[in-house]
Amino acid sequence: LSGTSLREFAPFMSCLSYLNLSGCKGLTSETLINVAPHVAPTLKVLNLTQCRRLDNQAVLSLASCWRLQRLTLRGLWQIDTGSVLRVMQSCSQLRLLDVTSCGRVSGAEILQSAAGYCTELRALLVGALRDIGDAEVVALAMSTAGATLEQLSINDTEIGKTSLKAIQAHCPELRSLDISFCHGITEHSMVDMIT
């Protein structure tokens, strides 16, 4: 998919609610910035997985998509925390956020923002983000967002037994938990959680 074709098509997408652009290697920030105003009033689901040419300006343009419910930014290595936080604050209906493997994004700040702004959040995928530890997971679990989370992916982070206990005690709706590659979680931690 070229940026030119998407820009030409954008004015005719005024009713679009779902857009999957995952893996579009030709998608540039300029294109997304031009498309966002056309789809902002109706867009609810956007998948930008592995669109590696996108930067902070592209993500910031999504703040105008105030009806956004599901946003996947997985693997966007050029974006940083500030642009994601801005979208989280602007999109109060956000139900799913995936920032897995966005290496310049602070996991701690994403969890803090989710706890404070995302009352509709049901799925949070923050695997392989830096600076996620027990304190951040406990704060999320004890928040309003934590009480309604159904899916949480905190794989490849520095969490331990304390996080598991908080999740178990404060996330009653949780149906899916990814804690793979969390080396601070031992077999004893898991046994304690289920007994």
Solvent accessible surface area in square Angstrom, and as a share of the most:
residue,aa,sasa,rsa
1,L,113,0.56
2,S,60,0.38
3,G,11,0.11
4,T,76,0.44
5,S,48,0.31
6,L,8,0.04
7,R,81,0.30
8,E,118,0.53
9,F,118,0.49
10,A,1,0.01
11,P,70,0.44
12,F,164,0.68
13,M,9,0.04
14,S,68,0.44
15,C,114,0.68
16,L,48,0.24
17,S,50,0.32
18,Y,124,0.47
19,L,22,0.11
20,N,75,0.38
21,L,5,0.03
22,S,48,0.31
23,G,39,0.37
24,C,24,0.14
25,K,163,0.69
26,G,31,0.30
27,L,2,0.01
28,T,35,0.20
29,S,15,0.10
30,E,110,0.49
31,T,0,0.00
32,L,3,0.01
33,I,68,0.35
34,N,63,0.32
35,V,1,0.00
36,A,1,0.01
37,P,86,0.54
38,H,75,0.33
39,V,3,0.02
40,A,10,0.07
41,P,69,0.44
42,T,35,0.20
43,L,1,0.01
44,K,77,0.33
45,V,32,0.18
46,L,2,0.01
47,N,37,0.19
48,L,0,0.00
49,T,24,0.14
50,Q,64,0.29
51,C,0,0.00
52,R,114,0.42
53,R,134,0.49
54,L,0,0.00
55,D,48,0.25
56,N,33,0.17
57,Q,107,0.48
58,A,0,0.00
59,V,0,0.00
60,L,65,0.33
61,S,22,0.14
62,L,2,0.01
63,A,15,0.12
64,S,58,0.37
65,C,0,0.00
66,W,124,0.43
67,R,90,0.33
68,L,0,0.00
69,Q,49,0.22
70,R,115,0.42
71,L,0,0.00
72,T,20,0.12
73,L,0,0.00
74,R,83,0.30
75,G,3,0.03
76,L,0,0.00
77,W,129,0.45
78,Q,50,0.22
79,I,0,0.00
80,D,44,0.23
81,T,12,0.07
82,G,44,0.42
83,S,4,0.03
84,V,1,0.00
85,L,31,0.16
86,R,121,0.44
87,V,0,0.00
88,M,1,0.00
89,Q,83,0.37
90,S,30,0.19
91,C,0,0.00
92,S,69,0.45
93,Q,66,0.29
94,L,1,0.01
95,R,91,0.33
96,L,16,0.08
97,L,1,0.00
98,D,7,0.04
99,V,0,0.00
100,T,9,0.05
101,S,56,0.36
102,C,0,0.00
103,G,49,0.47
104,R,118,0.43
105,V,0,0.00
106,S,4,0.02
107,G,0,0.00
108,A,21,0.17
109,E,77,0.34
110,I,0,0.00
111,L,2,0.01
112,Q,135,0.60
113,S,8,0.05
114,A,0,0.00
115,A,28,0.21
116,G,57,0.54
117,Y,111,0.42
118,C,2,0.01
119,T,75,0.44
120,E,69,0.31
121,L,0,0.00
122,R,51,0.19
123,A,9,0.07
124,L,0,0.00
125,L,18,0.09
126,V,0,0.00
127,G,0,0.00
128,A,40,0.31
129,L,6,0.03
130,R,127,0.47
131,D,72,0.37
132,I,3,0.01
133,G,15,0.15
134,D,44,0.23
135,A,77,0.60
136,E,49,0.22
137,V,1,0.00
138,V,35,0.20
139,A,57,0.44
140,L,2,0.01
141,A,2,0.02
142,M,120,0.54
143,S,23,0.15
144,T,88,0.51
145,A,1,0.01
146,G,0,0.00
147,A,41,0.32
148,T,38,0.22
149,L,0,0.00
150,E,75,0.34
151,Q,60,0.27
152,L,2,0.01
153,S,9,0.06
154,I,0,0.00
155,N,25,0.13
156,D,71,0.37
157,T,6,0.04
158,E,147,0.66
159,I,1,0.00
160,G,9,0.09
161,K,85,0.36
162,T,75,0.44
163,S,0,0.00
164,L,2,0.01
165,K,104,0.44
166,A,11,0.08
167,I,4,0.02
168,Q,95,0.42
169,A,73,0.56
170,H,72,0.32
171,C,8,0.05
172,P,94,0.59
173,E,73,0.33
174,L,33,0.16
175,R,178,0.65
176,S,51,0.33
177,L,53,0.27
178,D,55,0.28
179,I,30,0.15
180,S,51,0.33
181,F,142,0.59
182,C,9,0.05
183,H,158,0.70
184,G,45,0.43
185,I,27,0.14
186,T,73,0.42
187,E,139,0.62
188,H,144,0.64
189,S,6,0.04
190,M,74,0.33
191,V,69,0.40
192,D,57,0.29
193,M,32,0.14
194,I,140,0.71
195,T,129,0.75
